[in-house]
Amino acid sequence: MSGHSKWASIKHKKGAADAKRGKTFTKIIKEISIAARLGGGDPDGNPRLRTAVLKARMANMPKDNVDRAIKKGTGELEGTTYSELTYEAFGPGGVAILIDVLTDNKNRTAAELRHVLGRGGGSLSDAGSVSRLFKRKGIISYNAADYKEDDILAVALDAGAEDVSRAGDTIEVMTEPEDFEKVLEALEKASFKQQTAEVIRIAEAEVSLSEEKTRQSLKLIENLEDHEDVQSVASNLEIPEGFSLDE
């Protein structure tokens, strides 16, 4: 099972979704606003905005919130201007970490991330030292209890997907970033309802750490993701089968 799938599963088991609902909405609103600012307010002509709106829909965000975020991005409504940044860091045991943020105050965010990293046994690193270890991929996941892998495989590969695999209760479709929208649309037309769909960074190779260092690294990643300016966190940590933060 890929590391990003395992980490998503671990996060899901850590607590009720409602506990982070407000923070999740805030992060999606930022993404919608900056996508609309950079590429316009029409999702049909703006793939990044279309993906952000999809994420909002899967999070059950009210349509009014989405519309306001788009209008703030295009300037129809007054809104905050965000900067899009990526921080590179190393965590416990030398695990590589990439942190994507949207912030209205670069200095504040950098200081706060340094604090979170330092408290968790990590530190910021030089530009290029971590990013070279990752590649961008589109990931679309489905509940294996609802669909057969072969049925998804047939549609996904015909639409240009790179790979389809099953791990536990999840069927995962992987695409190149430029094929993500096309594959997702083909699967939706075939009536497959996805659990998640996004373009993320995946490590070229994962590193294995001791149980203690793995636990420390996952806790650090969790704390980074809790930061209001952090949109996503990627790492090259290998998560052992059956590993749980609750133990």
C-alpha positions, -999 to +999 in steps of 0.1 A: +000+000+000+014+034-009+025+057+019+000+085+010-029+060+012-018+047+046-013+082+060-048+091+048-062+060+066-043+068+098-056+104+098-091+092+092-089+070+123-075+097+145-107+115+151-142+126+138-142+145+106-163+173+122-135+182+145-115+197+116-144+207+094-139+244+098-101+243+092-107+221+062-131+246+047-107+275+053-079+257+034-102+248+005-115+284+003-079+296+001-072+272-027-103+282-046-095+319-043-060+316-056-070+292-084-097+317-095-072+346-092-046+328-114-068+312-139-102+329-139-135+321-122-149+296-147-142+260-135-147+247-170-118+267-183-096+264-152-085+229-143-070+239-110-102+257-099-122+227-111-102+204-089-105+227-059-143+229-064-144+191-065-125+190-032-151+214-018-179+192-030-164+161-014-160+180+019-197+190+017-189+227+016-220+248+009-222+262-026-225+298-013-190+294+003-176+282-030-191+310-050-179+337-025-144+322-026-144+324-064-156+360-064-129+370-039-103+354-061-115+372-093-119+405-074-157+407-076-156+407-038-130+421-015-107+394-002-072+385+011-043+381-013-024+349-006+011+339-016+017+303-027+049+288-013+066+255-008+089+248+022+114+220+022+123+203+055+138+172+071+121+154+100+132+128+126+155+102+111+162+124+081+128+119+065+122+144+037+091+167+040+076+191+015+051+216+028+028+236+005+013+267+020-010+296+011-004+326+033-010+363+036+021+367+058+052+349+047+073+359+077+047+347+102+042+314+084+079+307+082+084+314+119+055+292+129+066+263+107+101+265+121+086+263+156+064+233+147+094+215+130+118+222+158+094+210+184+089+178+164+125+170+158+127+186+123+141+217+106+138+236+073+163+228+046+177+245+015+157+249-016+161+218-039+174+195-012+140+178-008+118+187-038+141+166-062+130+135-043+093+138-053+072+137-084+036+150-090+009+125-097-029+125-099-045+102-074-082+091-075-094+067-049-126+045-046-142+023-020-133-012-029-165-024-013-185-005-039-167-014-071-146-041-088-110-032-095-113-047-130-143-024-139-124+007-128-092-006-145-109-009-179-122+027-179-092+043-163-066+028-186-086+035-217-088+072-205-050+074-201-044+064-164-009+052-155-018+025-130-047+011-110-041-008-078-059-021-047-047-019-011-071-030+016-104-013+012-092+012-014-089+011-052-064+038-063-060+052-098-028+070-106-023+094-135+002+119-148-009+155-137-018+164-173-041+134-176-058+138-142-089+157-154-095+135-184-093+103-164-115+117-136-141+128-161-142+094-178-146+076-145-174+100-134-192+095-167-190+057-161-208+064-127-178+056-104-181+079-074-146+087-060-136+091-023-108+115-031-093+131-062-063+154-062-028+160-077-002+154-050+035+149-046+047+113-042+082+103-032+103+086-058+116+062-031+105+058+006+127+055+036+122+031+065+127+043+100+125+027+135+090+025+151+099+054+174+111+076+146+081+067+124+058+077+152+076+109+157+076+117+120+039+110+116+031+132+146+052+160+131+034+156+098+000+157+116+010+189+134+022+205+102-011+197+085-030+212+114-015+246+106-040+269+091-017+280+062-006+245+052-025+231+022-006+198+020+023+178+033+043+151+015+070+129+028+091+100+018+084+080+050+075+044+046+046+034+068+047-002+079+016-024+072-007-022+102+010+007+118-012+029+140-006+062+158-029+051+185-007+024+198 
